[in-house]
């Protein structure tokens, strides 16, 4: 396990990741920060709401790249149908839980 320091929206976050994923996670953090800056920075929105909007915009871009605008979002196959997908979903869920724990800690500090 490694830790990566991300600078997003003027704040620093430490995120755990698997060894060798540091550059990838740093790049993802820069994408989120770039999206926040494109939205006009912090503005008068709270941090959680801004991160939500940035995530939605990035997801929309991914959706358009994958299937084009107006295309329905393809259903995700059940993990039982694809063991590799199940493993990847577990990794993503663990990362999301770590992010949520971190955000809860920040909310408690505020």
HELIX and SHEET records of a PDB file:
HELIX    1   1 UNK A   22  UNK A   38  1                                  17    
HELIX    2   2 UNK A   47  UNK A   67  1                                  21    
HELIX    3   3 UNK A   79  UNK A   81  5                                   3    
HELIX    4   4 UNK A   83  UNK A  109  1                                  27    
SHEET    1   A 2 UNK A   2  UNK A   8  0                                        
SHEET    2   A 2 UNK A  11  UNK A  17 -1                                        
END                                                                             
